[in-house]
Amino acid sequence: MTERRVTIVGLGLIGASLGAALRHAGWKVRGHDPSESVRDAAVECGHVHTATGDRAQALADAEMVVLAAPVSQIIKLVPLAVREAPHAVILDVGSVKTPVVEVMERSEGAGRSIGGHPIAGKEVSGPAAADKELFFGRPFVLTPHSKTSEKTLRGASEIIEAVGARRIIAGAAEHDRIVARTSHLPQLVSYALASLLMEGDETYAGTGLASMTRLALSQPALWKDILEANRTNLREEVTRLQKTLDLFISSMDLEAEMIRARDAARRLRMSATA
């Protein structure tokens, strides 16, 4: 059986975790990251076989390429990856899909590219926090565009299968609307709630507050990039949240509203553990 080869561009939490999972599955994993310390950590932790700061060298003769950088960087990397890896399937794993897929569709060799987003993560970052089990059993959304070939879709699906994730296929716009509500809004709310805390509040705080503010421990620069890329959808969800908070405060039957919310939370947890 021929050994599968993948080049991962960006060796942060997601890129390094993908590398670790694919290496565990028997793939040959080459990494690229502009940071020498990040490259060294990814190699030392065993997430990739080799890593280089030379992007062109990393992409040369690649069979598959995964772009695991912030969305704003992925947009710039797509045409470079298509050109420098002329025979490779190009998959990105950014958290916002529409701007990336639009660039993919306009690029030469567009048939070899496809958008993707593994719905998994941690509030900590970097290759030291990477985990080969991060994607196991988790949703992994693929967002093909009008020029994505069947071969490209199969190649991206092989990556998903190798890391043990569950494939979902969706349009980029649909994906961005949904994750604005299920991922980006919770992140923003966690930051907002943490920002309201005053000195001394920790004395009165229980585990509930710690749970609600856990996401605020995430890397601000990374989330600034994500939230700005999905600003329009996120603004709509913030408006819905504001109206819902007003409803809870003014409701004549607050318990009924809380029961509906509790039932939704139960459904979420049942789905997550299924």
Backbone torsions as a table, in degrees:
resi	resn	phi	psi	omega
1	MET	NA	131.4	-178.7
2	THR	-70.8	135.0	179.0
3	GLU	-71.2	130.3	178.7
4	ARG	-77.6	143.8	-178.0
5	ARG	-123.0	135.5	178.3
6	VAL	-139.0	141.7	172.5
7	THR	-111.6	127.6	180.0
8	ILE	-109.2	120.8	179.9
9	VAL	-99.8	108.4	-174.9
10	GLY	106.4	110.6	-172.7
11	LEU	-115.0	40.4	171.8
12	GLY	-77.1	-156.6	-176.5
13	LEU	-56.2	-51.2	-175.3
14	ILE	-70.9	-48.4	-179.0
15	GLY	-61.3	-44.8	-179.6
16	ALA	-68.6	-36.5	177.7
17	SER	-66.0	-40.4	174.9
18	LEU	-61.6	-43.8	177.6
19	GLY	-58.9	-44.8	-179.6
20	ALA	-63.0	-42.9	-179.1
21	ALA	-67.2	-42.3	-179.4
22	LEU	-70.2	-38.5	177.2
23	ARG	-63.6	-40.4	178.1
24	HIS	-62.5	-30.2	-180.0
25	ALA	-84.0	1.7	175.5
26	GLY	98.2	9.4	178.9
27	TRP	-83.2	153.3	172.1
28	LYS	-89.0	118.7	-171.3
29	VAL	-115.1	121.5	174.8
30	ARG	-110.8	138.4	-178.0
31	GLY	-119.7	154.5	172.2
32	HIS	-136.0	135.7	173.0
33	ASP	-156.2	140.2	-179.6
34	PRO	-68.4	-18.7	-178.2
35	SER	-90.2	121.2	179.4
36	GLU	-63.2	-40.3	-178.8
37	SER	-65.3	-36.9	177.8
38	VAL	-67.4	-43.7	178.1
39	ARG	-59.9	-47.5	-178.3
40	ASP	-60.5	-41.7	-179.3
41	ALA	-65.4	-40.7	-179.4
42	ALA	-63.4	-38.9	178.7
43	VAL	-72.2	-45.8	-177.7
44	GLU	-62.9	-34.7	178.9
45	CYS	-79.2	-7.6	178.5
46	GLY	80.7	17.4	-178.9
47	HIS	-77.6	-28.7	177.6
48	VAL	-132.5	155.9	176.5
49	HIS	-74.3	-45.6	179.6
50	THR	-141.0	159.4	177.1
51	ALA	-147.3	144.1	-178.6
52	THR	-138.9	154.7	174.9
53	GLY	-89.2	-3.7	-179.6
54	ASP	-94.4	104.5	-175.4
55	ARG	-62.2	-45.2	-178.3
56	ALA	-60.1	-39.3	178.3
57	GLN	-65.7	-39.9	-179.1
58	ALA	-66.6	-33.5	-176.0
59	LEU	-87.9	-19.2	-178.4
60	ALA	-57.0	133.6	179.4
61	ASP	56.0	20.7	178.9
62	ALA	-66.6	141.8	175.5
63	GLU	-89.0	-40.7	175.3
64	MET	-138.5	145.4	179.5
65	VAL	-127.5	131.2	175.3
66	VAL	-114.9	122.5	178.1
67	LEU	-94.6	108.3	-173.9
68	ALA	-118.6	46.5	179.7
69	ALA	-107.2	174.0	171.9
70	PRO	-58.2	154.0	-174.5
71	VAL	-55.2	-43.7	-178.6
72	SER	-61.8	-31.7	177.7
73	GLN	-80.4	-36.6	179.2
74	ILE	-58.7	-41.1	179.9
75	ILE	-56.4	-37.6	179.0
76	LYS	-79.3	-29.5	-176.0
77	LEU	-78.3	-27.5	-175.0
78	VAL	-54.3	-55.9	-178.9
79	PRO	-64.3	-30.8	177.8
80	LEU	-67.7	-43.7	-179.1
81	ALA	-66.4	-40.3	178.9
82	VAL	-60.7	-39.6	-178.1
83	ARG	-77.5	-41.9	-172.9
84	GLU	-84.7	-16.2	174.6
85	ALA	-124.0	74.0	-167.4
86	PRO	-67.1	-10.5	-179.0
87	HIS	-121.3	6.3	-172.0
88	ALA	-94.6	151.6	165.9
89	VAL	-75.1	132.2	-178.8
90	ILE	-110.2	117.0	178.8
91	LEU	-122.1	130.3	172.3
92	ASP	-105.4	160.8	-179.0
93	VAL	-129.6	33.4	178.0
94	GLY	-72.3	161.5	-175.1
95	SER	-85.2	-9.4	176.4
96	VAL	-126.8	134.2	-168.1
97	LYS	-107.4	-34.2	-172.6
98	THR	-57.4	-51.4	-178.3
99	PRO	-65.3	-30.4	179.6
100	VAL	-72.1	-47.8	-178.2
101	VAL	-64.8	-33.9	177.2
102	GLU	-62.2	-40.7	177.5
103	VAL	-68.0	-42.2	178.1
104	MET	-56.9	-46.1	-175.5
105	GLU	-65.3	-28.8	-179.3
106	ARG	-86.8	-14.1	-173.7
107	SER	-78.2	154.2	170.4
108	GLU	-65.1	145.2	-177.0
109	GLY	69.8	29.6	-176.3
110	ALA	-57.9	-29.6	-178.5
111	GLY	-62.4	-20.3	-177.5
112	ARG	-90.5	5.2	-174.9
113	SER	-118.6	150.6	179.9
114	ILE	-155.3	142.5	176.5
115	GLY	-82.8	152.6	178.4
116	GLY	-153.8	156.7	178.1
117	HIS	-154.6	106.1	173.0
118	PRO	-75.5	125.4	-178.6
119	ILE	-85.1	77.8	-178.2
120	ALA	-160.0	156.0	178.8
121	GLY	171.4	-177.3	176.9
122	LYS	-142.5	166.6	176.7
123	GLU	-83.5	-2.6	176.2
124	VAL	-107.7	159.0	-174.3
125	SER	-129.4	172.4	175.5
126	GLY	93.4	160.5	-177.4
127	PRO	-64.1	-25.7	179.5
128	ALA	-65.5	-25.2	-179.9
129	ALA	-92.3	-1.8	-175.7
130	ALA	-64.7	153.3	-175.1
131	ASP	-147.8	124.4	-179.0
132	LYS	-66.1	-17.5	179.7
133	GLU	-94.2	2.9	-172.4
134	LEU	-57.3	-35.6	-173.8
135	PHE	-98.8	-4.1	-173.7
136	PHE	-63.5	121.7	179.1
137	GLY	77.4	-1.0	-177.2
138	ARG	-92.2	155.7	175.5
139	PRO	-67.8	143.1	175.1
140	PHE	-133.4	107.4	-174.3
141	VAL	-87.0	132.2	170.9
142	LEU	-108.6	134.2	-179.7
143	THR	-123.4	80.6	177.6
144	PRO	-66.9	152.7	174.3
145	HIS	-106.2	-175.5	-171.8
146	SER	-66.0	-19.5	-177.2
147	LYS	-106.1	-1.4	179.2
148	THR	-62.7	128.5	-178.3
149	SER	-82.8	162.0	176.3
150	GLU	-63.9	-35.8	177.8
151	LYS	-61.8	-41.3	178.7
152	THR	-65.3	-42.6	178.3
153	LEU	-61.5	-40.9	178.4
154	ARG	-64.9	-42.2	-179.4
155	GLY	-62.6	-45.2	178.2
156	ALA	-64.0	-37.4	179.4
157	SER	-66.0	-31.8	177.1
158	GLU	-65.2	-37.2	176.7
159	ILE	-63.6	-44.8	-179.6
160	ILE	-61.5	-44.1	178.4
161	GLU	-62.7	-40.8	-177.0
162	ALA	-64.8	-32.3	-178.8
163	VAL	-92.4	-0.1	174.9
164	GLY	80.6	19.8	-179.5
165	ALA	-90.0	173.1	178.7
166	ARG	-106.1	120.9	-176.0
167	ARG	-76.9	133.5	171.0
168	ILE	-127.7	134.9	176.5
169	ILE	-111.1	128.9	-177.2
170	ALA	-149.0	163.3	171.8
171	GLY	-75.8	152.8	-177.7
172	ALA	-61.0	-43.9	-178.3
173	ALA	-64.7	-41.3	177.9
174	GLU	-62.5	-45.5	177.8
175	HIS	-55.5	-48.2	-175.2
176	ASP	-66.5	-35.1	176.9
177	ARG	-65.7	-41.9	-176.4
178	ILE	-71.2	-46.6	-177.3
179	VAL	-70.2	-20.9	172.9
180	ALA	-58.7	-35.9	-178.6
181	ARG	-86.5	-41.2	-171.0
182	THR	-91.5	-16.9	-176.5
183	SER	-130.1	-52.8	-172.9
184	HIS	-73.0	-39.6	176.4
185	LEU	-64.0	-47.5	176.6
186	PRO	-56.5	-38.0	178.8
187	GLN	-64.1	-45.8	-179.6
188	LEU	-64.2	-41.6	179.4
189	VAL	-63.6	-39.1	178.7
190	SER	-63.0	-44.3	175.7
191	TYR	-60.8	-44.8	-177.4
192	ALA	-63.9	-43.2	-179.9
193	LEU	-64.4	-43.9	179.0
194	ALA	-62.6	-34.6	-178.3
195	SER	-69.5	-19.2	179.2
196	LEU	-80.6	-16.0	-174.8
197	LEU	-67.6	143.4	179.2
198	MET	-113.6	159.6	180.0
199	GLU	-58.5	129.5	-178.9
200	GLY	100.1	-15.6	-179.5
201	ASP	-61.6	-28.3	-177.9
202	GLU	-61.7	-23.3	178.8
203	THR	-63.8	-31.9	-176.3
204	TYR	-101.0	-1.4	-170.7
205	ALA	-82.9	141.3	174.3
206	GLY	-108.1	-169.1	-177.7
207	THR	-69.4	-24.6	179.1
208	GLY	-62.3	-44.9	178.9
209	LEU	-66.2	-39.3	177.6
210	ALA	-61.1	-40.7	178.8
211	SER	-65.7	-42.6	-176.9
212	MET	-67.9	-27.5	-177.5
213	THR	-103.0	6.6	-179.1
214	ARG	-58.3	-42.0	-177.6
215	LEU	-64.8	-23.1	179.4
216	ALA	-69.7	-9.4	175.3
217	LEU	-78.3	-8.5	-177.1
218	SER	-66.8	164.7	-177.1
219	GLN	-70.3	115.4	-176.6
220	PRO	-60.0	-40.3	-177.5
221	ALA	-61.8	-40.8	179.1
222	LEU	-64.1	-45.3	-177.0
223	TRP	-74.4	-29.3	173.3
224	LYS	-58.7	-44.0	179.2
225	ASP	-61.2	-45.0	-178.2
226	ILE	-67.3	-49.1	-175.4
227	LEU	-66.1	-35.7	177.3
228	GLU	-68.7	-35.9	-179.5
229	ALA	-68.0	-25.6	-178.7
230	ASN	-117.6	31.7	-171.9
231	ARG	-58.6	-43.9	-175.7
232	THR	-62.0	-48.9	178.4
233	ASN	-65.1	-38.9	-178.5
234	LEU	-65.8	-39.2	179.0
235	ARG	-59.9	-40.5	178.3
236	GLU	-62.7	-40.1	-179.6
237	GLU	-71.4	-34.4	176.1
238	VAL	-63.9	-41.1	177.3
239	THR	-61.3	-43.1	178.1
240	ARG	-63.1	-39.8	179.2
241	LEU	-64.6	-43.5	179.0
242	GLN	-59.3	-42.9	178.7
243	LYS	-65.6	-37.2	-179.9
244	THR	-68.6	-40.6	177.4
245	LEU	-62.4	-41.8	176.9
246	ASP	-61.9	-39.3	179.0
247	LEU	-62.8	-43.9	179.9
248	PHE	-61.6	-42.0	-177.3
249	ILE	-69.2	-38.2	-174.1
250	SER	-95.5	-6.5	-174.0
251	SER	-63.0	138.0	175.1
252	MET	-76.2	-17.6	-179.8
253	ASP	-130.0	71.7	-176.8
254	LEU	-60.3	-36.4	-179.0
255	GLU	-62.0	-40.0	179.6
256	ALA	-63.1	-39.7	178.2
257	GLU	-64.5	-40.5	-179.4
258	MET	-69.4	-34.2	177.7
259	ILE	-64.5	-43.8	177.7
260	ARG	-61.0	-40.7	179.1
261	ALA	-66.5	-41.1	178.6
262	ARG	-61.9	-41.7	-179.8
263	ASP	-64.0	-38.6	177.6
264	ALA	-64.9	-40.3	178.8
265	ALA	-65.0	-37.2	177.7
266	ARG	-64.4	-43.4	179.3
267	ARG	-61.2	-39.8	178.6
268	LEU	-61.0	-44.8	-178.2
269	ARG	-70.8	-35.4	176.6
270	MET	-64.6	-39.5	178.4
271	SER	-67.6	-39.2	-177.0
272	ALA	-67.8	-28.1	-177.2
273	THR	-100.5	-0.6	-177.7
274	ALA	-69.9	NA	NA
